[in-house]
């Protein structure tokens, strides 16, 4: 299975170097696409055959994921996301997720982030036919939050959602005491961000979800 993992990043080059090291350590074979904003210095990243590095205007997480995912659906069977504060540690974690997708005949799969666990897909892999059917990867209108709620809902409603606890992709988040809070964490976890994205998610769910899912089912 051709698998691409997306990782938009901002102001955290050390996290991306840590992620590349995790790819090496776990023997991951999925391609990794790192995207940073062009209003900050470029990251100095090592070369790897599976690593791509792009820069572009700051669009925020949701819109960036949509741009990257939709531009790459033709080249991959599945596309996923993990944050620059995630670290895979299970050897072959990417193949475990790909195997789960194959076993289901396509869908939405996620591993164990050692924080939310089965409750929430903070890192996710989605079949490209679902992405093209929906017309998006991240819930339209959401800036940064509630994206994982959208992935869970889509998988559940399609009857194609699977948790793979053996695939550990640890979420090193301040709420778990595993990272120091920085300006970016403060920005995306502000009350105003929660209010905006909660409203955007509720609006999408009420007005567009059913039609989007019907389009996916019709194209399956």
N, C-alpha and C positions, 0 to 999 in steps of 0.2 A: 504494500500500500504506500502510495506517495503521500507523505504527511509534511505539512508546513506548520511550524509554530511561530506565532507573531508575538513580538515583545516591544511595544512602544516604550521609550524610556526618556526621562528628563532629569538632568543634573545628577545622575548616579552612575558614572562610568565604572566605578569599582564594582557595583552590583552586576553589571553586564560581564565584566571580566570573571566574576564569581560564577555567573551562569554558564559562560563558555567552559570554564573549568569543570563544572558539573556535567556538561555534555560529554567532555572528554572522559571523565571519571566513570560515568555510567554507560559508556559505549553507545550513546544515543545515535541513531541514524537519521532521525527526522531533520529536515532543513529548519534553520532558525533565521528569521528575518527581524533584525533590530532596526527600529526607526526612531530617530531623534529629531528634535526641533532645530531649525536653522537659525534661531535667535540665541543659541548657546554654542560654546565651542564644540567642535567635532570630537567624538571619542576616538582614541588611538587603540584600535582593536587588532588582535592577531588574526592572521588569515587561517581559515579552515575551509575545506571543500563544501561543507554544509552551511556555512555562514554567509549571509548577505547583510549589508549595512546600507541604509538609505537615510537621507535627511530631507526635511521638507517643512513647510509652514506649520506653526502650532495650531492644530485643529482640536485638541483635547482627545482623551482616550477613545470614547465611543466613535466619533467621526473618523479618527485615524484608523481604528480597527476596520471600519466599514470600507474605507478606501483601499486598504491593503488586501483585505480578504476578497473583495469583489474583483480586484485586479489580478488575482492569482487562482481563481477557481478552475480555470481551464487547464492548469498544470498539475493539480493535486487532487487526490481522492478525498482528502480531509484536511481541514485547516483548524488550528487551535490557537489558544491564547494562554500565556502565563505572564505574570507581572515581573518587573525587574526586582521585586522582592520575593519571588518564588525561587526555590532551589530543588530540582529533582535529585533524589539520592538512590533510588532503586535501579540496579542494573537492568537495562532494557525496559525502562518505564514506558517509553514511547511505543514500543512494540506491544506491551501489555494493553495499552489503550487502543492501538490499531486492531489488535486481535479481538477485543471486545466489540469494536465497530463491525468488523467482519462477521462475527458470530451473530450479531443482531440484523445483519443485512443493511447496516447504516443507521445513523441516529446521533445521539449526543452522549458522550462519555466523559467522565472526570475521575481524577484520582484523589488520594487522601492528602489534604494540605496540613494535617496535624493541628488544625485550628477549628474549622467548621466541619471537617469530615464529610459524612454523607449528607449533611444538612444543606450544603451549598457548594456549587461548582465555582470556586474562585479561580481555578484554572480548568480549561475545557478543551475538548476536541469535537468538531462537528463535521459530519459528512458534507461534501461540497454541494450535493444535490439539494440539501436542505437550505444551504446559504443562498444558492441561486434561486430556489423557489420562493424563499422569503423576500429576497432582494436586499437583505442586510445580514450582518454578522452580529452587530451590537444594536440593542433596541434604539430605533430612531428617536432623536430628541433627548436622549440621556447623555450627559456630559461624561460622567465617570462612574456613578453609582447605579445600582439596580441592574447592571448588565448581567450579573450572575443569576439574578432572579428570572430574567428573560430567558436565559439558556435552560434553566431548570423547567420553566413553564413550557417551552417549546418541546423539550424532550418528553415531558410528562404527557402533554396533550397528544403527541404523536404516538405515544406508547412505545417510545424508543429511547429510554433514558437508562443509563447504567453507571453505577458507582463501582470503581475498581480500587478497593482498599489497598491492594498489594502495590499499586503504583504510587509511591510517595513523592509528592511535589510540595515540599514544605513552604508554607507562607510565613515568611519572617517579618511579621507586622508588629508595630508598636503595641497594639492592643494585647498581644501575646507576650509582650516583654522581650521580643526577639529583634527589635530594631529601635533606633533612636528616632523620635519624632522630629521631622524636618519641616521646612516651609511647605513642601509639596503635600505632605500628609495633612498639615494644618489646613491647607487650601481645599483639598478634596473632601475633607471630613467636616467642613464648616456646616453650620446649621442651614445656611442659605443653599448650599449644594444639595443637602439631603432634601430640602423642600422642593427645589427645582426638579431634581431627578425623580423624586417620588411622584410628583405631578405628571411629569413626562411619561413615566412608566404606566401610571394609571390611565392616562389618556390613550396611550397606545393599546393597552389591554382592552379597553372599552370600545375603541373605534376601529382598530385594524387587525387585532390578533386573529380573529376568526377567519377573515378573508385571506390573510397571509398563510394560515395553516391549511386552508382549503386548496390554495394554489400549490403548496408543497405536496399534499396528498394526490392532487391531480397529475402531478409530474413524476410521481414515484415509479 
